Amino acid sequence: MQAGWAAALLALLQLSGGSAEPMTIALQGAEPLAVVRADYALPGVTMIDLDQMDRLIASLSKRAYLAPANAYIAEDGRMIAERQGRRLDERAFTAQFYRYFYGEGAAFVEAPLRPVAARVDRELLASIRRRPIGYYVTYFNPRNHNRAHNIALAAKAINNAVVFPGEQFSFNRVVGRRTKENGYLEAPVIVRGELSEGVGGGICQVSSTLFNATDRAGLEIKARYSHSRSVPYVRPGRDATVSWDGPDFVFRNPYNQPVLIRANAVHGKMYVVLYSSSEMEFVPREVPGMNARELPEETPAASAKAKAQPPRDQR
């Protein structure tokens, strides 16, 4: 019994004596991190404080993580390769730390990392860019700079998105918050005598164009809401209003092949084309189209007095 207490006391003295000798953790692309035994020992015993250990791992995991980047199609049609990501191998790092904690002297380790694969690589992208399964085009006034800017920014956000079989696509989740910090502008306009104003104005034209393309491709519409009044860029009842704290447009891919979204807004034309593989078997739907001659005049509201309370949606 006395021998056991003596061994424990000797171990504690050894830990205390070497507690100031650090473990230096090297991490690619970041400053090395130094930790010492004393900060991770429970008082009076030669045991690791697991709460402190968890906090260290969480901090190191955050510093180590590098998100992967999907392959995508550039504006000139070139295919840009995917980029592999990385994350901390927590089990391997825990073993490294235990060896240091219960060992002697200082230590220097490379933080163990594990690769994180991109969801969409070049091979997959090449296979699903072959067959167009749905498309839709709407028109806007490019002279309305702020609204045109917002439409182009939201179109860029959904461009190159891939929706896997059984997966749901949420417009709000993919596009994100429409704020000035994210690049969106105030876009007040008068359309057919109605005033519409707010940061991100014009976004609903993107969601409505996407809705008509997905509906034409026979995808499963899970959530869609119409404006309280008709909008000029789609046929009555063919719109999809969205708002960050309100309505969302959501669809599901019911097919056994992934679906690629290609979207762009340029020279007054907002278009969405959906692609998939040559093996795709889909059931298209009839959807009424629009043409440029039906585009109404849009007058910048800055040149007119506000005559009505602006609606909350992002037309």
PyMOL commands that set and color helices and strands:
alter all, ss='L'
color gray80, all
select helices_A, chain A and resi 2-17+37-40+50-64+90-101+122-128+145-158+171-175+203-216+292-294+301-303
alter helices_A, ss='H'
color red, helices_A
select strands_A, chain A and resi 23-27+30-35+72-73+79-80+85-88+107-110+113-116+131-139+162-163+168-170+189-191+194-196+220-223+250-252+259-266+269-276+298-300
alter strands_A, ss='S'
color yellow, strands_A
deselect
rebuild
show_as cartoon
